[in-house]
Amino acid sequence: MRLLFAVLVALLLVLQYRLWLAEDGVRELWRLEEALAAQEAENEQLAKRNDALRAEVKDLKTGVEAIEERARSELGMIREGETFYQVVEGEHPSE
C-alpha cells in the first residue's frame, strides 16, 4: 500500500512538473496567448490602414476632387483664374 502511494505521489509530481515548468506547459501557453493577442492587435491596425488606403485609391480613381486636392497640396497648383497668396511669417521689428 505504501509503495502504491509513493508511486502515485511520484507520478503526481512528475505530471505537475510537466504541467507548470516544462517547455510545453502552462507558461508556454500563456506566452503564446500573449503573442496571439499582440498579433491580433497588429492585424487590426493593419486592416484599418488597408481600408483607408483602399478608400483613398478608390477616391483617386473615381473622384476628381481628390486628384485636385493632391495637386493643390503636394504640387502647389492652382486653377485658372485663381489668385495664390502666400503668407510668410517673419520676425516683428522691435519697438
NORJOSUL-V931039 format. One record per residue. N is the residue number from 1. PSI is psi as a letter, one per 40 degrees, with the letter a starting at -180 (* if undefined). D_LAST is the distance of its C-alpha to the last C-alpha in Angstrom with 2 decimals. Layout:
BEGIN
n=N psi=PSI d_last=D_LAST
n=N psi=PSI d_last=D_LAST
END
This chain:
BEGIN
n=1 psi=d d_last=103.76
n=2 psi=d d_last=101.52
n=3 psi=d d_last=101.26
n=4 psi=d d_last=100.18
n=5 psi=d d_last=97.57
n=6 psi=d d_last=96.24
n=7 psi=d d_last=96.07
n=8 psi=d d_last=94.21
n=9 psi=d d_last=91.69
n=10 psi=d d_last=91.19
n=11 psi=d d_last=90.73
n=12 psi=d d_last=88.21
n=13 psi=d d_last=86.22
n=14 psi=d d_last=86.23
n=15 psi=d d_last=85.08
n=16 psi=d d_last=82.30
n=17 psi=d d_last=81.14
n=18 psi=d d_last=81.05
n=19 psi=d d_last=79.29
n=20 psi=d d_last=76.45
n=21 psi=e d_last=76.14
n=22 psi=i d_last=77.44
n=23 psi=d d_last=75.28
n=24 psi=f d_last=76.35
n=25 psi=a d_last=76.03
n=26 psi=d d_last=73.75
n=27 psi=d d_last=70.79
n=28 psi=d d_last=70.88
n=29 psi=d d_last=71.07
n=30 psi=d d_last=67.94
n=31 psi=d d_last=66.09
n=32 psi=d d_last=67.18
n=33 psi=d d_last=66.13
n=34 psi=d d_last=62.62
n=35 psi=d d_last=62.45
n=36 psi=d d_last=63.71
n=37 psi=d d_last=61.09
n=38 psi=d d_last=58.30
n=39 psi=d d_last=59.76
n=40 psi=d d_last=60.08
n=41 psi=d d_last=56.42
n=42 psi=d d_last=55.40
n=43 psi=d d_last=57.76
n=44 psi=d d_last=56.24
n=45 psi=d d_last=52.71
n=46 psi=d d_last=54.07
n=47 psi=d d_last=55.98
n=48 psi=d d_last=52.83
n=49 psi=d d_last=51.04
n=50 psi=d d_last=54.08
n=51 psi=d d_last=54.11
n=52 psi=d d_last=50.46
n=53 psi=d d_last=51.16
n=54 psi=d d_last=54.34
n=55 psi=d d_last=52.53
n=56 psi=d d_last=49.88
n=57 psi=d d_last=52.66
n=58 psi=d d_last=54.51
n=59 psi=d d_last=51.43
n=60 psi=d d_last=50.76
n=61 psi=d d_last=54.43
n=62 psi=d d_last=54.74
n=63 psi=h d_last=51.37
n=64 psi=d d_last=49.47
n=65 psi=d d_last=46.35
n=66 psi=d d_last=46.05
n=67 psi=d d_last=46.40
n=68 psi=d d_last=43.82
n=69 psi=d d_last=41.37
n=70 psi=d d_last=41.94
n=71 psi=d d_last=41.53
n=72 psi=d d_last=38.21
n=73 psi=d d_last=36.74
n=74 psi=d d_last=38.31
n=75 psi=e d_last=38.74
n=76 psi=f d_last=35.92
n=77 psi=i d_last=38.51
n=78 psi=i d_last=38.17
n=79 psi=i d_last=40.88
n=80 psi=h d_last=41.94
n=81 psi=e d_last=40.14
n=82 psi=i d_last=37.10
n=83 psi=h d_last=33.59
n=84 psi=h d_last=31.56
n=85 psi=h d_last=27.82
n=86 psi=h d_last=25.86
n=87 psi=h d_last=22.45
n=88 psi=h d_last=20.49
n=89 psi=h d_last=17.63
n=90 psi=a d_last=15.14
n=91 psi=i d_last=12.06
n=92 psi=h d_last=8.83
n=93 psi=i d_last=6.38
n=94 psi=i d_last=3.76
n=95 psi=* d_last=0.00
END
